[in-house]
Amino acid sequence: MNVMKASGLEEKFSSKKIYHTILEAGGSGQLARKIIEVVKKRYHEDITTKEILEIILHELKDFPSVQARYDLKRAIMTLGPSGFPFEQFFGDVLRHYGYKTEIGNFVKGKIITHEIDIIAKKEKSYMIECKYHNEAGTSTSLHPALYTYARFLDLRKKLDMPWLVTNTKCSQDAKNYAKGVGLKITSWNFPKNESLQKLIKLKKLYPITILKTINEDIREKLFQTKIVIAKNILNYSIEDLMKKTELNEKEINKILKEVRIICD
């Protein structure tokens, strides 16, 4: 049994992968096994990973918090299209891990002035370049790794290390190059224990795009006030949120309830 990935490549169908992903999203083993059986019954030649995702999400409709967490990758992909919310999001993620971060700074290098997506400090200082994709199946190639390190060479007297962050996978060439020059990489599934999805799931730092109770207009208003992580909404009073979103108290309470359920 093979499935077609968004990249156009085929991979073997893995019930084990579905099982563990549902468990990670908060579902039970019994629920995971039931859904795997549904997926197998609806399997057909040339089935895509997107079709499988839709089947799973439909079967999780009675478990909204599990459904939302299972759909994390798509929530990350809808942070765009500008890419700035992703920079803000990753900066916020790092702050939850003890980093001090600054977004969108201009730093004078030896030769030219550079706009740095994120400057992060924790024992060392990092020049972070964010490469955001809003299309599934898009891989971050060697080129961003090359220009990230090239920019760092002009700034290495002011910052200690270069860091490339992406919401998708990185090509093997990019990872090989990064290892050779000392470029730190964080991608969707790499490195294994410090990948983007691991950093998010470990501390439940889900983006606000995971919430079903807010529409695109409200999402943009929250982005503008630099609220990008769902659980950070809980740091604000109902009155503050009403001012920021122009929603009424009942609507705000509905959002807060969903945040608590997903982040519990």
Secondary structure, DSSP 4 states (H G I P E B T S, - for coil): -EEE-TTS-EEE--HHHHHHHHHHTT--HHHHHHHHHHHHHT--TT-BHHHHHHHHHHHTTT-HHHHHHHTHHHHHHTT-SSSHHHHHHHHHHHHHTT-EEEEEEEEE-SSSEEEEEEEEESSSEEEEEEE---STTPPB-HHHHHHHHHHHHHHTTT-SEEEEEESS-B-HHHHHHHHHHT-EEEBTTBSTTT-HHHHHHHTT--BGGG-SS--HHHHHHHHHTT--BGGGGGGS-HHHHHHHH---HHHHHHHHHHHHHHH-
